[in-house]
Amino acid sequence: MKKKFAVLSVLASLATVAVCVLVFLKPFQDNPAGESASGANPAPEGREIPSAGSDAKQASVAGKEPEQEAPQDGAEKEEPAPAAEAPSVPDAAADSSGTDAQSGGDEAVETFDALVDGWMDPAPGGISIDDMEKFAKAFSRLPEERKDEEIHRALNLLPDENVFLLAAILFDKKQSAEIVDTVFSDILNRPEEVKNPILDKILLDRDHPCWSTAAWIRDATD
C-alpha cells in the first residue's frame, strides 16, 4: 500500500514538472528565433525605395500636379526669350498709288505751265469764253499744294491784255478763298480798262466773296 502511494506521488511530481516546462517554453514557441523583441517585421529583400520621380508619378495618377522644386537661394531665374517680330512688308499698292498721284500732279503742273507760257504775249484775236474755261480747268487739275505757287507764276507772266483768262478762276466758287483773293488783288492793280469790266461782273453776284469790295471801289470811282 505504501509503495503504491509512493508511485502516485512520483507521477504527480513528474506531471507538475512537465506543466512547469510547458509554461516556461510557451513564450519561445510564440516568438521564433530571429524575430526582434519589438515584433517589427524586417523589410523584405528586393523592395525598392520610392524615389522623387515615383512620388510625382503617383501624384499625377491621383489627379494632382506634382510639386515643383523651389529654386535655390541665389540661383538666377531664366527668363523666356522675347518672340521675334515678323518683318513688316511694304504695301506695294499704297506705294504705287502714291507714285501715280505724284506723277499725275507733275503732269498737271507741266500742262498748266505750258498753257501760261503760251499766253505770255497778247492774243491778236482777244480772249474767248472757251479760252477762259480751258485755262480754269487746267488750273483746277493742279494739286492743292501747288495752286498758290502756280497762280502767282501766272499772274506774273500774263500781260494785261490776257488777264481775262483769270476771270474764270475768279468766278469759280469751288476755288479756295485764298486763291480768289489773290486773283482779285492782282486785278485791282491792273489798268482801269482791264479791271472795271471784271468789277462790274462781280457786282452782278451778291454771293461773290469780293462783292462788297468791288461795290465800294465802283462807288468811289464813279
C-alpha positions as CSV (number, residue, x, y, z in Angstrom):
1,M,0.0,0.0,0.0
2,K,2.8,2.4,0.9
3,K,4.6,1.5,-2.4
4,K,1.5,2.3,-4.4
5,F,1.2,5.7,-2.7
6,A,4.9,6.5,-3.4
7,V,4.4,5.7,-7.1
8,L,1.5,8.1,-7.3
9,S,3.4,10.8,-5.6
10,V,6.3,10.4,-8.1
11,L,3.9,10.6,-11.1
12,A,2.2,13.7,-9.6
13,S,5.7,15.3,-9.3
14,L,6.6,14.5,-12.8
15,A,3.3,15.9,-14.1
16,T,3.9,19.1,-12.2
17,V,7.4,19.4,-13.7
18,A,6.0,18.9,-17.2
19,V,3.5,21.6,-16.7
20,C,6.2,24.0,-15.5
21,V,8.4,23.2,-18.5
22,L,5.5,23.8,-20.9
23,V,4.7,27.1,-19.2
24,F,8.4,28.1,-19.5
25,L,8.7,27.2,-23.2
26,K,5.4,28.8,-24.3
27,P,6.9,32.4,-25.0
28,F,9.7,30.8,-27.2
29,Q,7.1,29.0,-29.3
30,D,5.1,32.2,-29.9
31,N,8.3,34.3,-30.8
32,P,10.6,32.1,-33.0
33,A,14.3,32.8,-33.1
34,G,15.4,35.6,-35.5
35,E,12.4,37.9,-34.7
36,S,13.0,41.1,-32.8
37,A,11.6,41.5,-29.3
38,S,9.5,44.5,-30.5
39,G,7.7,42.3,-33.0
40,A,8.5,44.5,-36.1
41,N,8.8,42.6,-39.3
42,P,12.0,43.2,-41.3
43,A,11.7,44.7,-44.7
44,P,11.5,42.1,-47.4
45,E,14.6,41.8,-49.6
46,G,14.4,43.4,-53.1
47,R,11.8,46.1,-52.2
48,E,12.6,49.3,-54.0
49,I,12.7,52.6,-52.1
50,P,10.3,55.1,-53.7
51,S,12.1,58.0,-55.4
52,A,11.0,61.6,-56.0
53,G,10.1,60.7,-59.6
54,S,7.8,57.9,-58.4
55,D,6.1,60.4,-56.0
56,A,5.4,62.7,-58.9
57,K,4.0,59.9,-61.0
58,Q,1.8,58.8,-58.1
59,A,0.6,62.4,-57.7
60,S,-0.2,62.6,-61.4
61,V,-2.1,59.3,-61.3
62,A,-4.1,60.7,-58.3
63,G,-5.1,63.8,-60.3
64,K,-2.7,66.2,-58.6
65,E,0.0,68.2,-60.2
66,P,3.5,67.3,-59.0
67,E,5.0,70.0,-56.8
68,Q,7.9,71.8,-58.5
69,E,11.1,72.2,-56.6
70,A,11.6,75.7,-55.4
71,P,14.7,77.4,-56.8
72,Q,17.7,77.6,-54.5
73,D,18.6,80.9,-53.0
74,G,21.0,82.9,-55.2
75,A,20.1,80.9,-58.3
76,E,19.3,83.1,-61.3
77,K,15.9,82.6,-62.9
78,E,15.9,82.1,-66.7
79,E,13.5,84.5,-68.4
80,P,11.9,83.4,-71.7
81,A,13.4,84.9,-74.8
82,P,11.2,87.6,-76.4
83,A,9.3,86.4,-79.5
84,A,10.8,87.6,-82.7
85,E,8.7,90.2,-84.6
86,A,7.8,89.4,-88.1
87,P,9.3,91.9,-90.6
88,S,6.9,94.4,-91.9
89,V,6.1,94.0,-95.6
90,P,5.8,97.3,-97.5
91,D,2.4,97.9,-99.0
92,A,3.2,97.8,-102.7
93,A,-0.3,99.0,-103.6
94,A,0.0,102.1,-101.4
95,D,3.4,103.0,-102.8
96,S,2.1,102.5,-106.4
97,S,-0.9,104.7,-105.8
98,G,1.3,107.4,-104.2
99,T,3.7,107.3,-107.1
100,D,0.8,107.5,-109.6
101,A,-0.7,110.5,-107.8
102,Q,2.6,112.3,-107.8
103,S,3.2,111.6,-111.4
104,G,-0.3,112.8,-112.3
105,G,0.3,116.0,-110.3
106,D,3.6,116.7,-112.0
107,E,1.9,116.3,-115.4
108,A,-0.9,118.7,-114.4
109,V,1.7,121.3,-113.4
110,E,3.6,120.9,-116.7
111,T,0.4,121.3,-118.6
112,F,-0.6,124.5,-116.8
113,D,2.9,125.9,-117.1
114,A,2.8,125.3,-120.8
115,L,-0.6,126.9,-121.1
116,V,0.6,130.0,-119.3
117,D,3.8,130.2,-121.3
118,G,1.6,130.2,-124.5
119,W,-0.3,133.3,-123.3
120,M,2.7,135.4,-122.4
121,D,2.2,137.5,-125.5
122,P,-1.0,139.5,-126.2
123,A,-3.5,137.5,-128.2
124,P,-4.2,139.0,-131.6
125,G,-7.9,138.0,-131.6
126,G,-8.5,138.6,-127.9
127,I,-9.7,136.2,-125.2
128,S,-12.7,134.0,-125.8
129,I,-15.0,132.2,-123.3
130,D,-13.6,128.9,-124.4
131,D,-10.1,130.2,-123.7
132,M,-11.1,131.2,-120.1
133,E,-12.8,127.8,-119.4
134,K,-9.8,125.9,-120.7
135,F,-7.5,127.9,-118.5
136,A,-9.7,127.4,-115.4
137,K,-9.9,123.6,-116.0
138,A,-6.2,123.3,-116.3
139,F,-5.8,125.2,-113.0
140,S,-8.4,123.0,-111.3
141,R,-6.4,119.9,-112.1
142,L,-3.4,121.1,-110.2
143,P,-2.6,119.6,-106.8
144,E,-3.9,121.7,-103.9
145,E,-0.4,122.2,-102.5
146,R,0.8,123.6,-105.9
147,K,-2.0,126.0,-106.7
148,D,-0.8,129.0,-104.7
149,E,2.7,128.8,-106.4
150,E,1.2,128.3,-109.9
151,I,-1.3,131.2,-109.6
152,H,1.4,133.6,-108.6
153,R,3.5,132.4,-111.6
154,A,0.6,133.0,-113.9
155,L,-0.1,136.5,-112.5
156,N,3.5,137.5,-113.0
157,L,3.7,136.2,-116.6
158,L,0.3,137.1,-118.1
159,P,0.1,140.6,-119.7
160,D,-2.8,143.0,-119.1
161,E,-4.3,142.1,-122.4
162,N,-4.6,138.4,-121.4
163,V,-5.7,138.9,-117.7
164,F,-9.3,137.9,-118.6
165,L,-8.0,134.4,-118.6
166,L,-8.1,134.6,-114.8
167,A,-11.8,135.7,-114.8
168,A,-12.9,132.0,-114.9
169,I,-10.8,131.3,-111.8
170,L,-12.1,134.4,-110.1
171,F,-15.7,133.3,-110.6
172,D,-15.2,129.6,-109.8
173,K,-16.8,129.1,-106.4
174,K,-15.0,125.8,-105.9
175,Q,-11.7,127.6,-105.6
176,S,-10.4,128.4,-102.1
177,A,-10.9,131.9,-100.7
178,E,-7.1,132.4,-100.7
179,I,-6.9,131.8,-104.5
180,V,-9.9,134.0,-105.2
181,D,-8.4,136.8,-103.1
182,T,-5.0,136.5,-104.7
183,V,-6.5,136.9,-108.2
184,F,-8.8,139.7,-107.2
185,S,-5.9,141.7,-105.6
186,D,-3.9,141.4,-108.8
187,I,-6.8,142.6,-111.0
188,L,-7.2,145.7,-108.8
189,N,-3.6,146.6,-109.8
190,R,-4.4,146.4,-113.5
191,P,-5.4,149.3,-115.7
192,E,-8.9,150.7,-115.4
193,E,-10.0,149.3,-118.8
194,V,-9.0,145.8,-117.6
195,K,-10.3,145.7,-114.1
196,N,-13.6,147.7,-114.4
197,P,-15.4,145.1,-116.6
198,I,-14.4,142.4,-114.1
199,L,-15.6,144.5,-111.2
200,D,-19.0,145.1,-112.9
201,K,-19.2,141.3,-113.4
202,I,-18.7,140.7,-109.7
203,L,-21.4,143.2,-108.8
204,L,-24.0,141.0,-110.6
205,D,-23.4,138.3,-108.0
206,R,-24.0,139.4,-104.4
207,D,-22.8,136.0,-103.1
208,H,-19.4,136.6,-104.5
209,P,-16.8,136.9,-101.7
210,C,-15.4,140.1,-103.3
211,W,-18.8,141.8,-103.9
212,S,-18.6,144.3,-101.1
213,T,-15.0,145.4,-102.1
214,A,-16.0,145.7,-105.7
215,A,-19.1,147.7,-104.8
216,W,-17.1,150.1,-102.7
217,I,-14.4,150.6,-105.4
218,R,-17.1,151.3,-108.1
219,D,-18.9,153.8,-105.9
220,A,-15.6,155.5,-105.1
221,T,-14.5,155.8,-108.7
222,D,-17.8,156.8,-110.3
